[in-house]
Amino acid sequence: MKDEKLKITYPDGKTIEVEKGTSASELAKNFQNNGQVLALRMNNKIYSLEKRIKYSAKIEPVFINTKDGANIYRRSLCLLLAAAAHKLYPESKLLVGHSLGYGYYYTFGNGNKICDENISLIEKEMQKMVQQDIPIETETISYNEAVCLFEKLGLEKTRKQLNFIAPPRVKINSIEDFSDLYFGPLVLSTGVLKTFALKPYGEGFLLRFPNSSDHSKLTEFVDEPKLFEIYSKYKKWGQRLGITSAADLNELITKRKINDFIDITETFQEKNIAEIADQIVQKKTVRVVLIAGPSSSGKTTTSKKLALELLAMGYTPKVISLDSYYVDHSRTPKDKDGNFDFECLEALDIELLNQNLVDLFSGKEVIIPTYDFHSGTQTFDEKNKMKLAENEILIMEGIHGLNPKLTPKIPAEYKFKIYLSALTQLNLDDHNRIPTSNNRLIRRIVRDYQFRGKSAAGTIAMWPSVQNGEQLHIFPFQNNADAVLNTALDYELSVLKVYAEPLLRCVTPNEPEYSEACMLLSFLDNFATIAPTQVPVRSIIREFIGGSAFHY
């Protein structure tokens, strides 16, 4: 019916009627005075501005200076880079790596170092395409058309993935004659993507982009050499095994060859933990191991695995929980919303912690405090006395472990600091990466439901606050680490999918978390499932799904 009217409700409650088929870009014009709009959230799901409205909806703008806006900008920028690189070097395979600061690391698939001249030419081509303001088109084609298209473009991993997801219709994005699988809404045209730079780095380059708060400029580059070194190590390991993408993993699963890969993956992680234990022993002066990492990076299981390795080397590890050193509620700082801020350093009794450590290292006996989260009080019990023998070593894990202000009274030679990160070396395909935050959020959703009874929507709602805390209290100190451990297991998303999918499907369009749930469900569609029974009982994955041989 051509004259059918749809009811559109704005964030302030105002309603209007529009013709069915009105474009999202037309509605977005009403918000442009408040900033640049990259997409619309309709009934709590994010759509590109080219979307035609087919039903009544509550709408709100997705501005460029928001987290969702930043994701759209970066995803669009990646497509622009792939299109420019394909235009200049159609025979070279562009490979995306992990994130580094506000940027993504890229190489060419031939394994050769990309010279500065090539990088400069690609950057100039991207700038030219921005000036031309080329439309970024989204369309749906048949499965057979998609197969032919990706074979023609030489996108090997993208073509291979179609063997395992095999939809009757395939959604794609295109810039001129280059196309890629659709992974989420993009900007309408290349003219939006004005702020970026290519920076030579390692054997390749970084695609640098602005942070979400100011898209008019790039922030100063901060190198993270230890993190890059660990990622490169895992990437080379994956290349040796021939497992570098979701399609490669799916092939192992469908051909029933996944068991060996699970064993190899777990063994490789155990080997890396053992190497860190060797470093601790070789230093000879270490009295305390400090372990830090972002949420759901596997700190607890890593602590227990490291303790086993140290036991095998003649040490007797003892664990002190930093949670025990929270101050009473009367002394707990509050955040800008008036809530207790348990993530800031000042929420811990730093003076008592340092005095306890100094006393322990001098051979004295101390009472380790206990913190009651329900009453918000710290208590001392004679049962919690501790004394360190000559061969005993402390293990402490918590978000502030790498912050020098946590243990200022402890000599540097007594400390060994470990940073954990869940950096999967897998990509979705050659130039679409798996965000580390997606991996950790899915871990957290599964764990929160399994052990805390929290819904997926509840975990998603608190995730921005968790990430803000990480930006303030963890990431700035990662270069202080003596060792970095990658806790991601390249098969884990296929296991976590079994638990996460039904939880995410319970998030309704009436909830603000619906768009994130939809994104995660779409992301998990790229992975075949692995039965949880195939996960070893000492695996880090067991920290999230349950059934671990360790006691938490």
DACOR-V272908 format. One record per residue. N is the residue number from 0. RES is the residue in three letters. PSI is psi in whole degrees, 0 to 359 (none if undefined). D_CENTER is the distance of its C-alpha to the mean C-alpha in Angstrom with 1 decimal. Layout:
# DACOR-V272908
<<N & RES & PSI & D_CENTER> <N & RES & PSI & D_CENTER>>
This chain:
# DACOR-V272908
<<0 & MET & 114 & 44.9> <1 & LYS & 324 & 44.8> <2 & ASP & 12 & 45.6> <3 & GLU & 131 & 43.1> <4 & LYS & 143 & 41.6> <5 & LEU & 145 & 38.1> <6 & LYS & 122 & 37.2> <7 & ILE & 126 & 34.4> <8 & THR & 126 & 33.4> <9 & TYR & 166 & 31.9> <10 & PRO & 329 & 29.7> <11 & ASP & 4 & 33.0> <12 & GLY & 349 & 34.7> <13 & LYS & 140 & 36.8> <14 & THR & 147 & 37.5> <15 & ILE & 166 & 38.9> <16 & GLU & 137 & 40.0> <17 & VAL & 163 & 39.0> <18 & GLU & 142 & 40.1> <19 & LYS & 133 & 38.1> <20 & GLY & 358 & 36.2> <21 & THR & 140 & 35.6> <22 & SER & 151 & 32.6> <23 & ALA & 326 & 29.5> <24 & SER & 327 & 30.2> <25 & GLU & 318 & 33.7> <26 & LEU & 328 & 32.4> <27 & ALA & 338 & 29.8> <28 & LYS & 333 & 32.8> <29 & ASN & 348 & 33.6> <30 & PHE & 353 & 30.5> <31 & GLN & 336 & 30.6> <32 & ASN & 341 & 32.6> <33 & ASN & 1 & 29.6> <34 & GLY & 172 & 27.3> <35 & GLN & 125 & 26.0> <36 & VAL & 126 & 24.9> <37 & LEU & 339 & 22.5> <38 & ALA & 174 & 22.4> <39 & LEU & 140 & 23.9> <40 & ARG & 116 & 22.6> <41 & MET & 120 & 25.4> <42 & ASN & 43 & 25.7> <43 & ASN & 22 & 22.1> <44 & LYS & 139 & 20.8> <45 & ILE & 133 & 19.9> <46 & TYR & 153 & 22.2> <47 & SER & 158 & 23.2> <48 & LEU & 347 & 26.3> <49 & GLU & 353 & 28.3> <50 & LYS & 136 & 28.1> <51 & ARG & 129 & 31.6> <52 & ILE & 124 & 32.0> <53 & LYS & 356 & 33.7> <54 & TYR & 160 & 33.7> <55 & SER & 145 & 34.0> <56 & ALA & 153 & 30.9> <57 & LYS & 132 & 29.5> <58 & ILE & 155 & 27.7> <59 & GLU & 150 & 25.8> <60 & PRO & 151 & 24.6> <61 & VAL & 103 & 21.1> <62 & PHE & 157 & 21.8> <63 & ILE & 333 & 20.3> <64 & ASN & 28 & 19.6> <65 & THR & 169 & 17.2> <66 & LYS & 313 & 13.4> <67 & ASP & 320 & 14.4> <68 & GLY & 319 & 16.9> <69 & ALA & 320 & 14.6> <70 & ASN & 319 & 12.4> <71 & ILE & 317 & 15.9> <72 & TYR & 313 & 17.1> <73 & ARG & 320 & 14.5> <74 & ARG & 320 & 14.7> <75 & SER & 320 & 18.5> <76 & LEU & 322 & 18.6> <77 & CYS & 320 & 17.1> <78 & LEU & 320 & 19.8> <79 & LEU & 315 & 22.4> <80 & LEU & 314 & 21.6> <81 & ALA & 320 & 21.9> <82 & ALA & 317 & 25.1> <83 & ALA & 316 & 26.5> <84 & ALA & 322 & 25.8> <85 & HIS & 323 & 27.4> <86 & LYS & 319 & 30.4> <87 & LEU & 322 & 31.1> <88 & TYR & 69 & 30.2> <89 & PRO & 338 & 30.4> <90 & GLU & 350 & 30.9> <91 & SER & 136 & 27.9> <92 & LYS & 118 & 24.6> <93 & LEU & 127 & 21.6> <94 & LEU & 127 & 18.5> <95 & VAL & 147 & 15.1> <96 & GLY & 218 & 13.0> <97 & HIS & 175 & 9.9> <98 & SER & 150 & 9.2> <99 & LEU & 106 & 11.8> <100 & GLY & 222 & 12.6> <101 & TYR & 69 & 13.2> <102 & GLY & 163 & 13.6> <103 & TYR & 142 & 12.8> <104 & TYR & 133 & 15.0> <105 & TYR & 148 & 17.6> <106 & THR & 174 & 20.5> <107 & PHE & 147 & 23.4> <108 & GLY & 348 & 23.8> <109 & ASN & 355 & 27.3> <110 & GLY & 357 & 25.9> <111 & ASN & 150 & 28.0> <112 & LYS & 136 & 27.0> <113 & ILE & 123 & 26.8> <114 & CYS & 158 & 29.6> <115 & ASP & 327 & 29.4> <116 & GLU & 317 & 31.9> <117 & ASN & 317 & 29.7> <118 & ILE & 317 & 26.8> <119 & SER & 320 & 29.2> <120 & LEU & 320 & 30.6> <121 & ILE & 317 & 27.4> <122 & GLU & 317 & 26.6> <123 & LYS & 323 & 30.1> <124 & GLU & 321 & 29.8> <125 & MET & 316 & 26.7> <126 & GLN & 322 & 28.7> <127 & LYS & 318 & 31.6> <128 & MET & 329 & 29.7> <129 & VAL & 315 & 28.5> <130 & GLN & 327 & 32.1> <131 & GLN & 346 & 33.3> <132 & ASP & 57 & 31.0> <133 & ILE & 134 & 30.6> <134 & PRO & 140 & 29.6> <135 & ILE & 111 & 26.3> <136 & GLU & 145 & 27.6> <137 & THR & 129 & 26.2> <138 & GLU & 164 & 28.4> <139 & THR & 128 & 28.7> <140 & ILE & 169 & 30.6> <141 & SER & 162 & 31.9> <142 & TYR & 313 & 30.3> <143 & ASN & 323 & 33.1> <144 & GLU & 320 & 32.7> <145 & ALA & 318 & 28.9> <146 & VAL & 311 & 29.8> <147 & CYS & 319 & 32.5> <148 & LEU & 311 & 30.4> <149 & PHE & 332 & 27.5> <150 & GLU & 319 & 30.1> <151 & LYS & 321 & 32.0> <152 & LEU & 351 & 28.9> <153 & GLY & 23 & 28.2> <154 & LEU & 82 & 24.6> <155 & GLU & 310 & 25.0> <156 & LYS & 324 & 21.6> <157 & THR & 315 & 21.6> <158 & ARG & 317 & 25.2> <159 & LYS & 323 & 24.5> <160 & GLN & 330 & 21.8> <161 & LEU & 340 & 24.6> <162 & ASN & 337 & 26.5> <163 & PHE & 332 & 24.1> <164 & ILE & 328 & 23.1> <165 & ALA & 56 & 26.6> <166 & PRO & 152 & 26.8> <167 & PRO & 332 & 30.3> <168 & ARG & 141 & 29.0> <169 & VAL & 127 & 26.1> <170 & LYS & 132 & 24.6> <171 & ILE & 158 & 24.1> <172 & ASN & 146 & 23.7> <173 & SER & 142 & 26.2> <174 & ILE & 111 & 27.2> <175 & GLU & 238 & 30.9> <176 & ASP & 13 & 31.2> <177 & PHE & 135 & 27.6> <178 & SER & 157 & 25.5> <179 & ASP & 161 & 22.1> <180 & LEU & 147 & 20.7> <181 & TYR & 124 & 19.7> <182 & PHE & 1 & 16.0> <183 & GLY & 168 & 16.5> <184 & PRO & 144 & 19.0> <185 & LEU & 173 & 19.9> <186 & VAL & 164 & 22.4> <187 & LEU & 329 & 26.1> <188 & SER & 163 & 27.0> <189 & THR & 340 & 26.2> <190 & GLY & 339 & 28.2> <191 & VAL & 333 & 25.4> <192 & LEU & 61 & 23.2> <193 & LYS & 335 & 25.4> <194 & THR & 109 & 23.0> <195 & PHE & 172 & 21.4> <196 & ALA & 152 & 22.4> <197 & LEU & 128 & 22.2> <198 & LYS & 120 & 22.4> <199 & PRO & 136 & 23.7> <200 & TYR & 132 & 21.5> <201 & GLY & 228 & 22.0> <202 & GLU & 0 & 23.4> <203 & GLY & 233 & 21.9> <204 & PHE & 164 & 20.6> <205 & LEU & 133 & 17.9> <206 & LEU & 106 & 17.6> <207 & ARG & 138 & 17.4> <208 & PHE & 162 & 16.9> <209 & PRO & 162 & 17.8> <210 & ASN & 174 & 15.8> <211 & SER & 340 & 16.1> <212 & SER & 332 & 19.2> <213 & ASP & 104 & 21.5> <214 & HIS & 10 & 21.4> <215 & SER & 348 & 24.7> <216 & LYS & 162 & 23.6> <217 & LEU & 145 & 21.1> <218 & THR & 164 & 20.3> <219 & GLU & 136 & 21.6> <220 & PHE & 129 & 19.7> <221 & VAL & 115 & 18.5> <222 & ASP & 149 & 18.3> <223 & GLU & 70 & 16.1> <224 & PRO & 323 & 18.4> <225 & LYS & 318 & 17.5> <226 & LEU & 318 & 13.8> <227 & PHE & 320 & 15.1> <228 & GLU & 317 & 17.8> <229 & ILE & 317 & 15.8> <230 & TYR & 316 & 13.6> <231 & SER & 322 & 17.0> <232 & LYS & 315 & 18.6> <233 & TYR & 324 & 16.2> <234 & LYS & 317 & 16.6> <235 & LYS & 325 & 20.3> <236 & TRP & 315 & 20.4> <237 & GLY & 321 & 18.9> <238 & GLN & 322 & 21.4> <239 & ARG & 324 & 24.2> <240 & LEU & 345 & 23.5> <241 & GLY & 23 & 23.2> <242 & ILE & 96 & 19.9> <243 & THR & 359 & 17.4> <244 & SER & 168 & 16.4> <245 & ALA & 324 & 16.1> <246 & ALA & 320 & 19.8> <247 & ASP & 317 & 20.7> <248 & LEU & 315 & 19.2> <249 & ASN & 325 & 20.9> <250 & GLU & 318 & 24.1> <251 & LEU & 319 & 24.1> <252 & ILE & 312 & 23.7> <253 & THR & 333 & 26.5> <254 & LYS & 7 & 28.8> <255 & ARG & 43 & 28.4> <256 & LYS & 20 & 27.4> <257 & ILE & 334 & 24.1> <258 & ASN & 316 & 25.7> <259 & ASP & 321 & 26.3> <260 & PHE & 321 & 22.7> <261 & ILE & 313 & 21.5> <262 & ASP & 317 & 24.1> <263 & ILE & 317 & 23.3> <264 & THR & 314 & 19.5> <265 & GLU & 320 & 20.4> <266 & THR & 320 & 23.2> <267 & PHE & 320 & 21.2> <268 & GLN & 317 & 18.9> <269 & GLU & 319 & 22.1> <270 & LYS & 319 & 23.6> <271 & ASN & 325 & 21.0> <272 & ILE & 320 & 21.5> <273 & ALA & 323 & 25.2> <274 & GLU & 323 & 25.0> <275 & ILE & 320 & 23.5> <276 & ALA & 321 & 26.3> <277 & ASP & 318 & 28.8> <278 & GLN & 320 & 27.6> <279 & ILE & 315 & 28.2> <280 & VAL & 318 & 31.6> <281 & GLN & 333 & 32.6> <282 & LYS & 332 & 32.1> <283 & LYS & 330 & 34.8> <284 & THR & 0 & 34.6> <285 & VAL & 129 & 31.3> <286 & ARG & 338 & 32.0> <287 & VAL & 133 & 28.5> <288 & VAL & 122 & 25.1> <289 & LEU & 121 & 22.3> <290 & ILE & 125 & 18.8> <291 & ALA & 157 & 15.9> <292 & GLY & 162 & 12.1> <293 & PRO & 173 & 9.6> <294 & SER & 137 & 10.0> <295 & SER & 29 & 10.1> <296 & SER & 359 & 9.8> <297 & GLY & 34 & 13.3> <298 & LYS & 318 & 15.6> <299 & THR & 311 & 18.5> <300 & THR & 321 & 18.9> <301 & THR & 319 & 18.4> <302 & SER & 318 & 21.2> <303 & LYS & 322 & 23.4> <304 & LYS & 320 & 23.0> <305 & LEU & 321 & 23.7> <306 & ALA & 320 & 26.7> <307 & LEU & 318 & 28.1> <308 & GLU & 319 & 28.0> <309 & LEU & 325 & 29.7> <310 & LEU & 318 & 32.3> <311 & ALA & 340 & 33.1> <312 & MET & 9 & 33.9> <313 & GLY & 2 & 36.3> <314 & TYR & 157 & 34.2> <315 & THR & 101 & 34.0> <316 & PRO & 144 & 30.7> <317 & LYS & 143 & 30.7> <318 & VAL & 132 & 27.8> <319 & ILE & 125 & 27.8> <320 & SER & 128 & 25.3> <321 & LEU & 337 & 24.4> <322 & ASP & 333 & 24.5> <323 & SER & 342 & 28.3> <324 & TYR & 14 & 28.6> <325 & TYR & 140 & 27.7> <326 & VAL & 164 & 30.7> <327 & ASP & 156 & 32.7> <328 & HIS & 328 & 31.8> <329 & SER & 340 & 34.7> <330 & ARG & 358 & 32.8> <331 & THR & 125 & 29.2> <332 & PRO & 159 & 28.0> <333 & LYS & 151 & 27.0> <334 & ASP & 185 & 24.4> <335 & LYS & 341 & 25.6> <336 & ASP & 3 & 25.9> <337 & GLY & 9 & 28.2> <338 & ASN & 154 & 25.9> <339 & PHE & 130 & 25.7> <340 & ASP & 90 & 23.0> <341 & PHE & 356 & 22.1> <342 & GLU & 348 & 19.2> <343 & CYS & 155 & 21.5> <344 & LEU & 327 & 23.4> <345 & GLU & 350 & 26.7> <346 & ALA & 350 & 26.0> <347 & LEU & 150 & 26.9> <348 & ASP & 81 & 30.4> <349 & ILE & 319 & 29.9> <350 & GLU & 315 & 33.7> <351 & LEU & 317 & 34.2> <352 & LEU & 312 & 31.3> <353 & ASN & 321 & 32.7> <354 & GLN & 319 & 36.2> <355 & ASN & 316 & 35.3> <356 & LEU & 316 & 33.7> <357 & VAL & 315 & 36.7> <358 & ASP & 317 & 39.1> <359 & LEU & 317 & 37.4> <360 & PHE & 344 & 37.4> <361 & SER & 6 & 41.1> <362 & GLY & 5 & 42.0> <363 & LYS & 160 & 42.3> <364 & GLU & 138 & 41.4> <365 & VAL & 163 & 39.2> <366 & ILE & 120 & 38.1> <367 & ILE & 128 & 34.4> <368 & PRO & 165 & 33.8> <369 & THR & 138 & 32.3> <370 & TYR & 130 & 30.4> <371 & ASP & 110 & 31.0> <372 & PHE & 334 & 28.2> <373 & HIS & 315 & 30.7> <374 & SER & 345 & 33.4> <375 & GLY & 35 & 31.3> <376 & THR & 151 & 33.8> <377 & GLN & 130 & 33.8> <378 & THR & 164 & 36.6> <379 & PHE & 127 & 38.2> <380 & ASP & 133 & 39.7> <381 & GLU & 336 & 42.0> <382 & LYS & 342 & 40.3> <383 & ASN & 33 & 37.2> <384 & LYS & 147 & 39.1> <385 & MET & 143 & 37.5> <386 & LYS & 142 & 39.1> <387 & LEU & 127 & 37.8> <388 & ALA & 174 & 40.0> <389 & GLU & 324 & 40.1> <390 & ASN & 11 & 37.7> <391 & GLU & 145 & 35.2> <392 & ILE & 142 & 31.8> <393 & LEU & 145 & 29.4> <394 & ILE & 124 & 25.7> <395 & MET & 128 & 23.8> <396 & GLU & 141 & 20.2> <397 & GLY & 166 & 18.6> <398 & ILE & 338 & 16.4> <399 & HIS & 11 & 19.3> <400 & GLY & 328 & 20.2> <401 & LEU & 355 & 19.8> <402 & ASN & 119 & 21.5> <403 & PRO & 339 & 25.1> <404 & LYS & 349 & 26.5> <405 & LEU & 320 & 25.7> <406 & THR & 58 & 28.4> <407 & PRO & 337 & 30.7> <408 & LYS & 0 & 33.8> <409 & ILE & 125 & 32.5> <410 & PRO & 144 & 33.5> <411 & ALA & 325 & 30.7> <412 & GLU & 344 & 32.3> <413 & TYR & 344 & 31.8> <414 & LYS & 143 & 28.0> <415 & PHE & 120 & 25.4> <416 & LYS & 132 & 21.8> <417 & ILE & 131 & 18.7> <418 & TYR & 132 & 15.1> <419 & LEU & 141 & 12.5> <420 & SER & 141 & 9.0> <421 & ALA & 78 & 7.5> <422 & LEU & 87 & 7.8> <423 & THR & 138 & 9.3> <424 & GLN & 354 & 12.1> <425 & LEU & 148 & 12.6> <426 & ASN & 163 & 12.7> <427 & LEU & 317 & 13.8> <428 & ASP & 199 & 16.9> <429 & ASP & 321 & 18.2> <430 & HIS & 26 & 16.6> <431 & ASN & 116 & 13.7> <432 & ARG & 164 & 10.4> <433 & ILE & 112 & 7.7> <434 & PRO & 133 & 4.4> <435 & THR & 323 & 2.3> <436 & SER & 326 & 1.7> <437 & ASN & 315 & 4.6> <438 & ASN & 312 & 5.5> <439 & ARG & 322 & 5.7> <440 & LEU & 319 & 7.3> <441 & ILE & 319 & 9.5> <442 & ARG & 313 & 10.5> <443 & ARG & 319 & 11.4> <444 & ILE & 315 & 13.3> <445 & VAL & 313 & 15.2> <446 & ARG & 317 & 16.1> <447 & ASP & 323 & 17.1> <448 & TYR & 317 & 19.4> <449 & GLN & 320 & 20.7> <450 & PHE & 347 & 21.7> <451 & ARG & 358 & 21.8> <452 & GLY & 21 & 23.0> <453 & LYS & 141 & 20.5> <454 & SER & 163 & 19.9> <455 & ALA & 320 & 16.7> <456 & ALA & 321 & 17.8> <457 & GLY & 318 & 18.3> <458 & THR & 318 & 14.8> <459 & ILE & 321 & 13.3> <460 & ALA & 323 & 16.0> <461 & MET & 350 & 15.1> <462 & TRP & 317 & 11.3> <463 & PRO & 321 & 12.2> <464 & SER & 320 & 14.5> <465 & VAL & 315 & 12.1> <466 & GLN & 323 & 9.8> <467 & ASN & 318 & 13.2> <468 & GLY & 322 & 14.4> <469 & GLU & 319 & 11.6> <470 & GLN & 326 & 12.6> <471 & LEU & 319 & 16.2> <472 & HIS & 349 & 16.5> <473 & ILE & 300 & 14.0> <474 & PHE & 324 & 12.6> <475 & PRO & 343 & 16.2> <476 & PHE & 7 & 17.6> <477 & GLN & 332 & 15.4> <478 & ASN & 354 & 18.2> <479 & ASN & 351 & 20.7> <480 & ALA & 144 & 19.6> <481 & ASP & 335 & 22.3> <482 & ALA & 149 & 19.9> <483 & VAL & 134 & 16.3> <484 & LEU & 130 & 15.2> <485 & ASN & 117 & 12.5> <486 & THR & 0 & 12.2> <487 & ALA & 143 & 10.6> <488 & LEU & 125 & 13.5> <489 & ASP & 352 & 13.8> <490 & TYR & 357 & 15.7> <491 & GLU & 327 & 13.8> <492 & LEU & 330 & 12.4> <493 & SER & 334 & 16.2> <494 & VAL & 311 & 17.1> <495 & LEU & 331 & 14.7> <496 & LYS & 322 & 15.8> <497 & VAL & 321 & 19.3> <498 & TYR & 321 & 18.4> <499 & ALA & 322 & 15.9> <500 & GLU & 308 & 17.9> <501 & PRO & 330 & 21.0> <502 & LEU & 318 & 19.2> <503 & LEU & 329 & 17.5> <504 & ARG & 346 & 20.9> <505 & CYS & 351 & 22.5> <506 & VAL & 124 & 20.8> <507 & THR & 162 & 23.7> <508 & PRO & 349 & 24.2> <509 & ASN & 352 & 25.9> <510 & GLU & 140 & 22.7> <511 & PRO & 337 & 20.5> <512 & GLU & 0 & 17.4> <513 & TYR & 319 & 18.8> <514 & SER & 319 & 17.0> <515 & GLU & 321 & 13.5> <516 & ALA & 317 & 15.0> <517 & CYS & 318 & 16.6> <518 & MET & 315 & 13.5> <519 & LEU & 322 & 11.9> <520 & LEU & 317 & 15.3> <521 & SER & 320 & 15.7> <522 & PHE & 315 & 12.5> <523 & LEU & 340 & 13.9> <524 & ASP & 341 & 17.3> <525 & ASN & 354 & 16.4> <526 & PHE & 132 & 16.7> <527 & ALA & 161 & 20.0> <528 & THR & 152 & 20.3> <529 & ILE & 133 & 21.2> <530 & ALA & 133 & 23.4> <531 & PRO & 334 & 22.1> <532 & THR & 343 & 25.5> <533 & GLN & 356 & 24.4> <534 & VAL & 126 & 21.9> <535 & PRO & 150 & 23.7> <536 & VAL & 342 & 24.5> <537 & ARG & 10 & 23.1> <538 & SER & 148 & 19.7> <539 & ILE & 329 & 16.6> <540 & ILE & 329 & 15.8> <541 & ARG & 338 & 19.1> <542 & GLU & 335 & 17.7> <543 & PHE & 327 & 15.9> <544 & ILE & 346 & 18.5> <545 & GLY & 174 & 21.6> <546 & GLY & 22 & 24.5> <547 & SER & 150 & 23.7> <548 & ALA & 343 & 26.6> <549 & PHE & 152 & 25.4> <550 & HIS & 129 & 26.4> <551 & TYR & none & 24.0>>
